Amino acid sequence: MTVHLYDNDSGLLDFTANVLSCREKDGGYIVTLDRTAFFPEGGGQGADHGTLGGVNVLDVHDKHGEIEHATDGPLAVGDTVEGRVDGARRLSMMQQHSGEHIFTGIVHSLFGYDNVGFHIGSEAVTMDFNGPLTAEDVARVERLANEVIWKNVPVRAWIPDKDELAALEYRSKKAIDGDVRIVQVEGVDTCACCGTHVKTTGSVGQIKVIGLMKYKSGVRVSILCGVRALDEENVWQRELGEASHALSSKLHETGTAVHKVIAERDALRAKNAELGMRVFEMMAQQETGDVHVVVCDAIGAGDVRKAAGKLAERCKVACVLAPRGEGYAFAVCSHETDVRPLTKKMCEALGGKGGGPKDMTQGTIERGNKEEIRAILSAE
């Protein structure tokens, strides 16, 4: 089996190894070595990337202890090659994984819940706990987790012997046959884990909760750690700064300013809708006969149904249309006649679609003018 250099030294990025095998697969190559510092995907953590003997390592998997490196070029069997792990990706993975252990350890200590699902995604770290947590609970855990980071306590990874393992209290998602690798955050968490971790909690940098949602019988918490957290917070600050500038508000008062603008917008919409209905009423006064058709650009598509209902009080069949792009949003209403056949006929003639109960239909048409529509709706 491949010697797993990352088990004993998560900071090891450069190494040499002998090529044991190389075979083509799916347009690339699968390379095995006698030893490697490349961590394979597993336990919720993504694989290391980097270079190996001048070719790129795109993915890494553990096949029963033998580590397979997916590369974009071949390597000669028997050659000694230099490997270089992408340090930025490794650091980010270690920060996310160690941060998850800190957060989970505190949740387990305070609430007794287990982390039953963990994944370092491309956007966030997700943790699924088998019990409920409120926003206040999560904020408390976040604060305590960051205090652990500020204390910069040791993080130890090792494989204890059977006697030592038997005496340890540790978290584990499943029973493990053979050697058990333990990762311990001093005073915070002890867990069976195969991943790479920082050596002291200060290297995690920070932990920021970015999501909380109900999930199955418990909750899913999303966090960012270290570099990822800083990058995301910089995006938030930039966007918030632009919003506060546009609203002429102080940065910490942006939320209040947004609510004010929304309230003003809603008031204007209501006023505009009221004025639009007044315009519609004036246009409706000019209609005569059994079929009334009003094309009104003063009302929105959301008001055509209301307007058609009003118009139907004074005629046999009422149709109200609001311009929408090149066509119209429409509503057809009648208190006497089934308007569904008329609507179907109008849509077939003018390129549209719509439907509804027999007294009120609505939809859109692509073309047509007032007289064409009146003629279609007047036809027996």
C-alpha positions, -999 to +999 in steps of 0.1 A: +000+000+000+010+036-005+027+053+024+004+082+034+029+110+042+000+134+050-011+113+080+020+123+100+028+158+085-001+179+071+024+207+064+045+185+040+039+198+004+071+187-014+082+151-016+098+125-039+084+091-047+088+061-070+062+055-097+047+020-092+021+021-120+006+043-147-024+035-169-047+055-192-082+062-181-109+086-195-085+106-215-060+110-186-038+088-165-040+070-131-006+070-113+003+051-081+034+058-060+052+041-032+045+071-010+026+104-014+017+136+003-014+141-018-045+137+003-073+117-014-109+127-014-127+113+016-144+119+049-161+150+036-128+166+025-118+172-012-086+159-027-053+177-030-042+191-063-007+200-076+020+185-098+038+152-100+069+148-121+059+178-143+023+167-149-008+181-132-026+161-104-063+168-110-078+144-085-068+118-059-086+087-046-079+060-020-085+025-033-082+003-002-050+020+010-035+025-025-036+061-035-045+068-071-035+101-087-055+113-117-030+132-139-031+149-173+001+132-185+019+099-182+048+090-159+073+062-165+071+033-141+102+030-120+111+067-122+117+088-091+095+119-094+090+151-074+056+159-061+043+193-051+010+198-034-010+230-041-003+248-008-031+273-010-057+246-016-042+224+012-043+253+037-079+261+028-090+225+032-072+222+066-088+255+078-122+243+068-118+208+083-102+219+115-129+246+118-156+220+114-140+199+142-140+230+165-176+239+157-189+204+160-170+197+192-187+227+208-221+217+196-216+182+209-204+195+243-232+221+247-262+202+232-251+166+229-259+164+192-239+144+166-226+157+133-241+131+110-231+147+077-202+169+068-189+182+035-164+208+024-181+221-007-168+246-033-188+274-016-192+264+020-187+238+047-220+221+056-226+202+089-258+183+096-267+179+133-293+155+146-310+180+168-325+215+166-305+247+170-318+282+170-301+312+154-291+323+189-276+289+196-255+290+165-243+325+172-232+314+206-213+284+191-197+306+165-184+330+192-170+301+214-154+285+183-136+318+174-124+321+210-108+286+206-090+300+175-078+331+194-064+308+222-043+290+195-045+256+212-027+226+198-043+202+172-029+167+174-033+139+149-021+104+157-029+067+156-031+054+192-024+018+202-053-004+213-050+003+250-048+041+245-077+040+221-098+020+245-093+047+271-102+076+248-136+092+245-139+103+209-165+110+183-169+087+153-196+085+127-191+047+121-172+017+135-137+015+121-118-018+116-080-017+122-060+014+131-080+045+141-065+079+134-075+104+161-076+142+157-077+161+189-083+198+194-070+204+229-099+209+254-125+211+226-129+179+206-115+144+200-126+127+168-117+098+146-107+114+113-085+107+083-082+143+071-055+170+071-055+196+099-037+226+111-012+222+139-027+249+161-062+264+160-048+299+153-041+288+118-079+283+112-080+321+111-117+326+118-151+308+116-181+325+101-216+310+100-233+318+067-263+296+068-288+277+091-317+257+079-339+228+091-326+195+077-344+162+083-348+158+121-322+185+129-304+214+112-278+221+086-252+247+095-230+262+068-197+279+077-166+294+061-132+293+077-099+311+072-092+324+037-127+315+025-143+335+053-121+365+046-128+364+009-165+362+014-165+390+040-147+412+015-174+406-010-201+414+016-183+446+026-179+457-010-215+451-019-227+466+014-205+497+007-220+501-027-255+498-014-249+523+015-234+548-010-264+544-033-288+549-004-268+578+011-267+559+044-241+550+069-227+514+064-243+500+096-276+517+088-280+501+053-307+477+064-329+504+078-323+525+046-333+495+024-366+490+044-374+527+040-369+526+003-390+494+000-418+511+020-416+542-003-416+520-034-447+500-022-465+533-014-457+546-049-469+513-065-501+515-046-506+552-057-497+543-093-522+514-093-549+537-080-542+563-107-540+536-133-575+524-124-588+560-126-574+562-162-590+529-169-624+540-156-622+571-179-614+549-209-641+524-200-667+552-200-662+556-238-672+519-245-706+510-258-724+479-270-723+443-257-686+438-259-662+463-243-625+463-250-601+486-232-564+487-240-548+506-211-511+511-206-517+529-173-524+496-155-501+467-149-505+431-159-515+423-123-545+446-125-561+435-157-582+409-139-596+435-114-603+459-142-621+432-163-643+424-134-653+460-131-659+464-168-681+433-170-706+450-147-717+472-176-716+449-206-720+413-218-683+405-224-654+426-211-618+424-222-590+445-207-555+445-221-522+459-207-493+463-232-466+438-224-436+439-247-448+435-283-481+420-271-506+422-242-515+407-209-553+402-210-583+393-189-618+384-203-648+385-180-685+379-183-713+375-158-735+360-185-714+341-210-688+313-208-657+332-220-635+302-224-644+295-261-640+332-269-606+332-252-594+301-271-605+317-304-587+350-296-555+332-286-556+310-318-561+341-340-536+364-323-509+340-311-514+337-274-523+314-245-546+317-215-573+300-195-594+301-163-630+295-151-659+302-174-665+337-160-629+349-160-599+340-182-565+356-184-533+352-203-512+368-230-515+375-268-487+384-291-504+409-314-537+424-324-555+458-321-586+468-303-610+464-332-596+429-342-601+418-306-636+432-304-646+414-336-633+381-323-651+385-290-684+397-307-686+367-331-712+341-324 
